Amino acid sequence: MKAFGATAPEPAVMAWLRESIADISMCGYLFYPVDESGYEIAGRFPHVQAWLERVRAIPGWADPYDILPGERILPRW
């Protein structure tokens, strides 16, 4: 993994990211509600749902709409 900052990253942070980067990148797609994403995760993919619950339990975690600025705009299907 390559860092692009002006200074070298903290080694502990880079070590953590190497172990977690796939999990972090997938969260952006899987935490949105079914009425937006069109994907019913909980019923169809119980192992993925269990993983999402473990991610939610990480200290400091917040759901996307709790931290995104502005108000939620529902999709027009």
N, CA, C and O atoms as a MOPAC input file, in Angstrom:
PM7 MOZYME 1SCF
protein

 N      0.85000 1    -1.16300 1     0.00000 1
 C      0.00000 1     0.00000 1     0.00000 1
 C      0.90100 1     1.23200 1     0.00000 1
 O      1.89000 1     1.27900 1     0.73100 1
 N      0.56600 1     2.21400 1    -0.80500 1
 C      1.36500 1     3.42100 1    -0.92200 1
 C      0.64700 1     4.58900 1    -0.25400 1
 O     -0.56500 1     4.75700 1    -0.39100 1
 N      1.41300 1     5.38200 1     0.46000 1
 C      0.88200 1     6.59500 1     1.07900 1
 C      1.23900 1     7.78800 1     0.19300 1
 O      2.33300 1     7.84500 1    -0.36800 1
 N      0.31700 1     8.73300 1     0.07000 1
 C      0.51900 1     9.87500 1    -0.81800 1
 C      0.62000 1    11.20200 1    -0.07300 1
 O      0.62500 1    12.25600 1    -0.70900 1
 N      0.70100 1    11.18000 1     1.24100 1
 C      0.77900 1    12.40800 1     2.01800 1
 C      2.14600 1    13.05100 1     1.93900 1
 O      3.10100 1    12.45800 1     1.43800 1
 N      2.22500 1    14.26900 1     2.44100 1
 C      3.49300 1    15.01200 1     2.42800 1
 C      4.51400 1    14.40500 1     3.39800 1
 O      5.72100 1    14.53800 1     3.19400 1
 N      4.03000 1    13.74500 1     4.44400 1
 C      4.92700 1    13.08800 1     5.39700 1
 C      4.57400 1    11.60900 1     5.47400 1
 O      3.47100 1    11.20000 1     5.11100 1
 N      5.51300 1    10.82900 1     5.94600 1
 C      5.27700 1     9.38700 1     6.06900 1
 C      4.18900 1     9.12200 1     7.10900 1
 O      4.15100 1     9.78300 1     8.14600 1
 N      3.31900 1     8.17200 1     6.84300 1
 C      2.26300 1     7.86400 1     7.80500 1
 C      2.82300 1     7.12700 1     9.02200 1
 O      3.92300 1     6.57600 1     8.98300 1
 N      2.05000 1     7.13100 1    10.08800 1
 C      2.42900 1     6.39000 1    11.28100 1
 C      2.44100 1     4.89900 1    10.95800 1
 O      1.48000 1     4.39400 1    10.37800 1
 N      3.50400 1     4.18500 1    11.31700 1
 C      3.56100 1     2.75100 1    11.02700 1
 C      2.38200 1     1.96600 1    11.60800 1
 O      1.88900 1     1.03800 1    10.96600 1
 N      1.92800 1     2.32000 1    12.80000 1
 C      0.80400 1     1.59800 1    13.41200 1
 C     -0.47400 1     1.78500 1    12.59000 1
 O     -1.26700 1     0.85400 1    12.45800 1
 N     -0.67200 1     2.96800 1    12.04800 1
 C     -1.85500 1     3.23800 1    11.22700 1
 C     -1.78500 1     2.42600 1     9.94400 1
 O     -2.77900 1     1.81800 1     9.54500 1
 N     -0.65100 1     2.40500 1     9.30400 1
 C     -0.48800 1     1.63200 1     8.07000 1
 C     -0.68400 1     0.13900 1     8.32300 1
 O     -1.28600 1    -0.54800 1     7.49800 1
 N     -0.19300 1    -0.36500 1     9.43400 1
 C     -0.37700 1    -1.78100 1     9.76000 1
 C     -1.86100 1    -2.09200 1     9.94000 1
 O     -2.33900 1    -3.12600 1     9.47200 1
 N     -2.59600 1    -1.19600 1    10.62100 1
 C     -4.02600 1    -1.40500 1    10.82000 1
 C     -4.76200 1    -1.37000 1     9.48600 1
 O     -5.63900 1    -2.19700 1     9.24100 1
 N     -4.41500 1    -0.42700 1     8.62800 1
 C     -5.08700 1    -0.33300 1     7.33700 1
 C     -4.84000 1    -1.56000 1     6.47700 1
 O     -5.74600 1    -2.01200 1     5.77600 1
 N     -3.63700 1    -2.10400 1     6.51600 1
 C     -3.35200 1    -3.30700 1     5.72300 1
 C     -4.28900 1    -4.45400 1     6.10000 1
 O     -4.64200 1    -5.27500 1     5.25300 1
 N     -4.68600 1    -4.51000 1     7.35900 1
 C     -5.55200 1    -5.58800 1     7.82700 1
 C     -7.02900 1    -5.28000 1     7.60300 1
 O     -7.85000 1    -6.19700 1     7.62400 1
 N     -7.38800 1    -4.01800 1     7.39100 1
 C     -8.80400 1    -3.60300 1     7.40900 1
 C     -9.27600 1    -2.92500 1     6.13800 1
 O    -10.46800 1    -2.64200 1     6.01900 1
 N     -8.40600 1    -2.65200 1     5.19100 1
 C     -8.78000 1    -1.79400 1     4.06300 1
 C     -9.94100 1    -2.35900 1     3.23800 1
 O    -10.78200 1    -1.59400 1     2.76700 1
 N    -10.00200 1    -3.67100 1     3.05500 1
 C    -11.12300 1    -4.24500 1     2.30000 1
 C    -12.43200 1    -4.04200 1     3.04600 1
 O    -13.45000 1    -3.71700 1     2.43600 1
 N    -12.41100 1    -4.23300 1     4.36100 1
 C    -13.61800 1    -4.02300 1     5.15900 1
 C    -14.08600 1    -2.58300 1     5.07400 1
 O    -15.27600 1    -2.32200 1     4.89500 1
 N    -13.16900 1    -1.65800 1     5.20000 1
 C    -13.52500 1    -0.23700 1     5.17000 1
 C    -14.08900 1     0.13800 1     3.80600 1
 O    -15.07200 1     0.87500 1     3.73100 1
 N    -13.49400 1    -0.34800 1     2.74100 1
 C    -13.95800 1     0.03200 1     1.40700 1
 C    -15.34200 1    -0.54300 1     1.10400 1
 O    -16.12200 1     0.10100 1     0.40200 1
 N    -15.66800 1    -1.72400 1     1.60700 1
 C    -16.97800 1    -2.31700 1     1.35500 1
 C    -18.09400 1    -1.64500 1     2.15100 1
 O    -19.24700 1    -1.64900 1     1.71900 1
 N    -17.77000 1    -1.07700 1     3.29300 1
 C    -18.79700 1    -0.44000 1     4.13100 1
 C    -19.56900 1     0.61900 1     3.36300 1
 O    -20.77900 1     0.76000 1     3.54200 1
 N    -18.88800 1     1.35200 1     2.52100 1
 C    -19.53900 1     2.42900 1     1.78700 1
 C    -20.68300 1     1.94700 1     0.90900 1
 O    -21.58300 1     2.72100 1     0.58400 1
 N    -20.65700 1     0.69300 1     0.52800 1
 C    -21.69700 1     0.15300 1    -0.34300 1
 C    -22.78300 1    -0.59000 1     0.41700 1
 O    -23.90600 1    -0.70500 1    -0.07400 1
 N    -22.47700 1    -1.09000 1     1.59100 1
 C    -23.38500 1    -2.01000 1     2.26800 1
 C    -24.19700 1    -1.41000 1     3.40200 1
 O    -25.11200 1    -2.06500 1     3.89900 1
 N    -23.90300 1    -0.21200 1     3.82200 1
 C    -24.62400 1     0.36100 1     4.95300 1
 C    -25.80200 1     1.23200 1     4.55600 1
 O    -26.51500 1     1.72900 1     5.42900 1
 N    -26.02300 1     1.42900 1     3.28500 1
 C    -27.16500 1     2.23700 1     2.87900 1
 C    -28.43200 1     1.39400 1     2.87900 1
 O    -28.36800 1     0.19300 1     2.61500 1
 N    -29.57600 1     1.99400 1     3.16800 1
 C    -30.83000 1     1.23100 1     3.27400 1
 C    -31.24800 1     0.61200 1     1.94200 1
 O    -30.87000 1     1.08300 1     0.86900 1
 N    -32.03300 1    -0.44900 1     2.04300 1
 C    -32.46500 1    -1.18400 1     0.85600 1
 C    -33.25000 1    -0.29500 1    -0.10700 1
 O    -33.19500 1    -0.51200 1    -1.31700 1
 N    -33.98300 1     0.70400 1     0.40400 1
 C    -34.74000 1     1.57300 1    -0.50400 1
 C    -33.83600 1     2.45700 1    -1.35000 1
 O    -34.28900 1     3.03700 1    -2.33600 1
 N    -32.59000 1     2.56700 1    -0.98600 1
 C    -31.62000 1     3.31600 1    -1.79100 1
 C    -30.74600 1     2.40100 1    -2.63000 1
 O    -30.52900 1     2.63900 1    -3.81800 1
 N    -30.25100 1     1.35800 1    -1.99400 1
 C    -29.29100 1     0.49800 1    -2.67700 1
 C    -29.96000 1    -0.54900 1    -3.55500 1
 O    -29.40300 1    -0.97500 1    -4.56700 1
 N    -31.16800 1    -0.96200 1    -3.15400 1
 C    -31.82700 1    -2.03400 1    -3.88000 1
 C    -31.36400 1    -3.41800 1    -3.45300 1
 O    -31.80700 1    -4.42200 1    -4.01000 1
 N    -30.47300 1    -3.47700 1    -2.46600 1
 C    -29.92000 1    -4.75900 1    -2.01600 1
 C    -30.44400 1    -5.11900 1    -0.63900 1
 O    -30.25100 1    -4.37700 1     0.32400 1
 N    -31.11100 1    -6.26700 1    -0.55100 1
 C    -31.58600 1    -6.78400 1     0.72600 1
 C    -30.47700 1    -7.68800 1     1.27800 1
 O    -30.37400 1    -8.85900 1     0.91100 1
 N    -29.66300 1    -7.12900 1     2.15400 1
 C    -28.50300 1    -7.84700 1     2.68300 1
 C    -28.90000 1    -8.81200 1     3.79500 1
 O    -28.51800 1    -9.98100 1     3.76600 1
 N    -29.66200 1    -8.33300 1     4.77000 1
 C    -29.92300 1    -9.11100 1     5.98200 1
 C    -30.55300 1   -10.47000 1     5.68000 1
 O    -30.09500 1   -11.48800 1     6.19900 1
 N    -31.56900 1   -10.50100 1     4.87100 1
 C    -32.25900 1   -11.75600 1     4.59000 1
 C    -31.52600 1   -12.68200 1     3.64300 1
 O    -31.58700 1   -13.90300 1     3.78800 1
 N    -30.84300 1   -12.11700 1     2.69200 1
 C    -30.20500 1   -12.93500 1     1.66100 1
 C    -28.79500 1   -13.36000 1     2.00700 1
 O    -28.33900 1   -14.41700 1     1.57100 1
 N    -28.10100 1   -12.55200 1     2.78400 1
 C    -26.69000 1   -12.81300 1     3.05400 1
 C    -26.40300 1   -12.72000 1     4.55100 1
 O    -25.86200 1   -11.71400 1     5.01000 1
 N    -26.75400 1   -13.74500 1     5.31600 1
 C    -26.61400 1   -13.65700 1     6.77500 1
 C    -25.17300 1   -13.48100 1     7.24700 1
 O    -24.94000 1   -12.84400 1     8.27400 1
 N    -24.21900 1   -14.02400 1     6.52900 1
 C    -22.82200 1   -13.85100 1     6.94800 1
 C    -22.36000 1   -12.41600 1     6.73600 1
 O    -21.60600 1   -11.87700 1     7.54700 1
 N    -22.80800 1   -11.80200 1     5.65500 1
 C    -22.47700 1   -10.39800 1     5.41200 1
 C    -23.16200 1    -9.52800 1     6.46000 1
 O    -22.56700 1    -8.57400 1     6.96000 1
 N    -24.40900 1    -9.85300 1     6.79300 1
 C    -25.12000 1    -9.09800 1     7.82200 1
 C    -24.40500 1    -9.20800 1     9.16500 1
 O    -24.30200 1    -8.22000 1     9.89200 1
 N    -23.90900 1   -10.39900 1     9.50100 1
 C    -23.16900 1   -10.58200 1    10.75500 1
 C    -21.89500 1    -9.74100 1    10.74200 1
 O    -21.52400 1    -9.16300 1    11.76300 1
 N    -21.22800 1    -9.67000 1     9.60100 1
 C    -20.01900 1    -8.83900 1     9.47700 1
 C    -20.37300 1    -7.36400 1     9.66900 1
 O    -19.64800 1    -6.63100 1    10.34200 1
 N    -21.48500 1    -6.93200 1     9.07700 1
 C    -21.90800 1    -5.53900 1     9.24200 1
 C    -22.18200 1    -5.22000 1    10.70200 1
 O    -21.86600 1    -4.12200 1    11.16200 1
 N    -22.75800 1    -6.14900 1    11.43200 1
 C    -23.00200 1    -5.92900 1    12.86200 1
 C    -21.68600 1    -5.81700 1    13.62400 1
 O    -21.58300 1    -5.02500 1    14.56000 1
 N    -20.68000 1    -6.59800 1    13.23700 1
 C    -19.36900 1    -6.48500 1    13.89400 1
 C    -18.72800 1    -5.14200 1    13.57800 1
 O    -18.07500 1    -4.55200 1    14.43900 1
 N    -18.90600 1    -4.65500 1    12.36300 1
 C    -18.37800 1    -3.33600 1    12.00600 1
 C    -19.08400 1    -2.26500 1    12.83000 1
 O    -18.43700 1    -1.34900 1    13.33800 1
 N    -20.40100 1    -2.37100 1    12.96800 1
 C    -21.16100 1    -1.39700 1    13.77000 1
 C    -20.68500 1    -1.35100 1    15.22100 1
 O    -20.80500 1    -0.32100 1    15.88500 1
 N    -20.15200 1    -2.45800 1    15.70700 1
 C    -19.71000 1    -2.54100 1    17.10500 1
 C    -18.32200 1    -1.92700 1    17.32700 1
 O    -17.88100 1    -1.81500 1    18.47100 1
 N    -17.63300 1    -1.53100 1    16.26500 1
 C    -16.30900 1    -0.91700 1    16.40200 1
 C    -16.46300 1     0.44200 1    17.08500 1
 O    -17.29800 1     1.24500 1    16.66900 1
 N    -15.67400 1     0.71000 1    18.12000 1
 C    -15.76700 1     2.01700 1    18.78600 1
 C    -15.56700 1     3.16900 1    17.79000 1
 O    -14.62900 1     3.16100 1    16.99300 1
 N    -16.44700 1     4.13300 1    17.85500 1
 C    -16.35900 1     5.28700 1    16.97300 1
 C    -17.15200 1     5.15100 1    15.68600 1
 O    -17.25800 1     6.11100 1    14.92300 1
 N    -17.71600 1     3.96500 1    15.43100 1
 C    -18.47700 1     3.77600 1    14.20100 1
 C    -19.73400 1     4.64000 1    14.21200 1
 O    -20.35800 1     4.82300 1    15.25700 1
 N    -20.10400 1     5.16800 1    13.04900 1
 C    -21.36800 1     5.88500 1    12.88900 1
 C    -21.93800 1     5.51400 1    11.53300 1
 O    -21.19700 1     5.35800 1    10.56300 1
 N    -23.25100 1     5.37100 1    11.46500 1
 C    -23.89200 1     5.08100 1    10.19700 1
 C    -23.71500 1     6.26800 1     9.24900 1
 O    -23.57900 1     7.40500 1     9.70300 1
 N    -23.71700 1     6.01500 1     7.93300 1
 C    -23.45700 1     7.08200 1     6.96800 1
 C    -24.32800 1     8.32400 1     7.14800 1
 O    -23.81900 1     9.44400 1     7.11100 1
 N    -25.64200 1     8.13600 1     7.34500 1
 C    -26.51200 1     9.30600 1     7.44200 1
 C    -26.38400 1    10.04300 1     8.76800 1
 O    -26.91000 1    11.14500 1     8.92300 1
 N    -25.69100 1     9.44200 1     9.71500 1
 C    -25.42100 1    10.15000 1    10.95800 1
 C    -24.25300 1    11.12400 1    10.82000 1
 O    -24.13500 1    12.06400 1    11.60700 1
 N    -23.39600 1    10.90900 1     9.83100 1
 C    -22.20800 1    11.75300 1     9.69900 1
 C    -22.15600 1    12.55900 1     8.40900 1
 O    -21.38900 1    13.51700 1     8.32000 1
 N    -22.95200 1    12.19700 1     7.40700 1
 C    -22.93200 1    12.95300 1     6.15700 1
 C    -23.61700 1    14.30200 1     6.34500 1
 O    -24.61200 1    14.39400 1     7.06300 1
 N    -23.09700 1    15.34300 1     5.71000 1
 C    -23.74600 1    16.65800 1     5.83000 1
 C    -25.02100 1    16.72000 1     4.99000 1
 O    -25.19900 1    15.94500 1     4.05000 1
 N    -25.87200 1    17.62100 1     5.33300 1
 C    -27.09600 1    17.83100 1     4.56800 1
 C    -28.18200 1    16.84300 1     4.93600 1
 O    -28.01900 1    16.02500 1     5.84100 1
 N    -29.29100 1    16.92900 1     4.22200 1
 C    -30.39600 1    16.03100 1     4.51300 1
 C    -30.45500 1    14.92800 1     3.47200 1
 O    -29.98100 1    15.08200 1     2.34700 1
 N    -31.03500 1    13.83500 1     3.86600 1
 C    -31.14800 1    12.67800 1     2.97900 1
 C    -32.13600 1    12.96300 1     1.87400 1
 O    -33.23800 1    13.44700 1     2.13500 1
 N    -31.76200 1    12.67200 1     0.65000 1
 C    -32.63800 1    12.81300 1    -0.50200 1
 C    -32.93800 1    11.41200 1    -1.00000 1
 O    -32.04200 1    10.69300 1    -1.44300 1
 N    -34.20100 1    11.03200 1    -0.92400 1
 C    -34.57800 1     9.68600 1    -1.34400 1
 C    -34.48500 1     9.55200 1    -2.85500 1
 O    -34.75100 1    10.50600 1    -3.58500 1
 N    -34.10500 1     8.35800 1    -3.32700 1
 C    -34.01500 1     8.14800 1    -4.77600 1
 C    -35.39600 1     8.11100 1    -5.41400 1
 O    -36.39400 1     7.83800 1    -4.74700 1
 N    -35.44000 1     8.38000 1    -6.68100 1
 C    -36.67500 1     8.29000 1    -7.44800 1
 C    -36.58500 1     7.02900 1    -8.29200 1
 O    -35.86400 1     6.99400 1    -9.28900 1
 N    -37.30100 1     6.01600 1    -7.90300 1
 C    -37.26000 1     4.74900 1    -8.64200 1
 C    -38.32200 1     4.70300 1    -9.66700 1
 O    -38.44100 1     3.71200 1   -10.38800 1

